[in-house]
């Protein structure tokens, strides 16, 4: 990409980012009194973060056996381990380590050819 095409894209992205951050500050000068709107705005960041993160978590391992994404199994194990660790109020680093170890163990169990049980045996 040349500098002549890159610069307009960069300026438009910078302008949109600035407007999205500046407009709420200038348009809403008074405190929001509605309990419904305040409650809605309180939970929006969690909902958006979940909607952006959960699909990436489920397709992050990328293992496939016979065209079927078996990575969903190992990623689901990691997601469950992370949910349990965070439910028990562990730190962010601890949750990440627990989830990574759970995925590594699940991949070792499900995709190891030395084990008597292998996921590819199910699809034969």
C-alpha positions in Angstrom: 0.0 0.0 0.0 1.4 3.4 -0.9 1.6 6.3 1.4 -1.0 8.2 -0.8 -3.7 5.5 -0.1 -2.6 4.8 3.4 -2.8 8.3 4.7 -6.5 8.9 3.9 -7.5 5.6 5.6 -5.4 6.6 8.7 -7.0 10.0 8.9 -10.6 8.7 8.6 -9.9 6.0 11.3 -8.4 8.7 13.6 -11.4 11.0 13.0 -14.0 8.3 13.6 -12.1 7.2 16.8 -11.9 10.8 18.0 -15.6 11.5 17.3 -16.8 8.4 19.1 -14.9 9.4 22.2 -15.6 13.1 22.0 -19.3 13.2 21.2 -20.7 11.5 24.3 -18.7 14.0 26.4 -20.1 17.0 24.6 -23.7 15.8 24.1 -24.3 14.5 27.6 -23.2 17.2 30.0 -25.6 16.4 32.8 -25.6 13.2 34.8 -28.0 10.5 33.5 -30.9 10.2 35.9 -32.8 7.3 34.3 -32.0 4.0 36.2 -32.8 2.0 33.1 -30.3 3.9 30.9 -27.6 3.9 33.6 -28.1 0.1 34.1 -27.9 -0.5 30.4 -24.7 1.6 30.0 -23.2 -0.2 33.0 -23.6 -3.7 31.3 -22.7 -2.7 27.7 -18.9 -3.1 28.1 -19.3 -6.7 29.5 -21.7 -7.7 26.7 -19.6 -6.3 23.9 -16.4 -7.8 25.3 -18.2 -11.2 25.6 -19.6 -11.0 22.1 -16.1 -10.2 20.7 -14.2 -12.7 22.8 -16.2 -15.9 23.0 -16.2 -16.7 19.2 -12.4 -16.2 19.1 -12.0 -18.5 22.1 -14.0 -21.3 20.6 -12.1 -21.2 17.3 -8.7 -20.5 18.7 -7.2 -24.0 18.8 -7.9 -24.8 15.1 -7.7 -28.6 15.3 -9.8 -30.4 12.7 -10.3 -34.2 12.2 -12.1 -35.2 9.1 -13.2 -31.6 8.4 -15.0 -31.3 11.7 -13.5 -28.6 14.0 -12.6 -30.7 17.0 -10.8 -27.7 18.4 -14.3 -26.7 19.7 -13.9 -29.6 22.3 -10.5 -28.5 23.6 -11.5 -24.8 23.4 -14.7 -25.6 25.3 -12.6 -27.3 28.0 -10.4 -24.2 28.3 -13.5 -21.9 28.4 -15.1 -24.0 31.1 -11.8 -24.0 33.1 -11.5 -20.2 32.7 -15.2 -19.7 33.8 -14.7 -21.9 36.9 -11.5 -20.1 37.9 -13.0 -16.7 37.4 -16.1 -17.7 39.2 -13.9 -18.5 42.2 -12.5 -14.9 41.9 -9.0 -15.9 40.9 -6.7 -13.3 39.3 -6.6 -12.7 35.6 -3.2 -14.3 35.3 -4.3 -17.3 37.2 -7.4 -17.7 35.0 -5.3 -17.4 31.8 -2.8 -20.0 33.1 -5.6 -22.4 34.2 -7.3 -22.1 30.8 -4.1 -22.6 28.9 -3.2 -25.7 30.9 -6.7 -27.1 30.5 -6.5 -26.7 26.7 -3.0 -28.2 26.6 -4.1 -31.2 28.6 -7.3 -31.7 26.5 -5.3 -31.5 23.3 -2.8 -34.0 24.7 -5.6 -36.4 25.6 -7.8 -36.0 22.6 -5.2 -35.8 19.9 -2.4 -38.0 21.1 -1.9 -41.1 18.9 -0.4 -43.1 21.7 -3.6 -43.1 23.7 -6.1 -45.8 23.3 -8.9 -43.3 22.6 -8.5 -40.9 19.7 -11.2 -38.6 18.4 -10.6 -39.7 14.8 -11.7 -43.2 15.7 -15.2 -41.9 16.4 -15.7 -40.8 12.8 -14.7 -44.0 11.1 
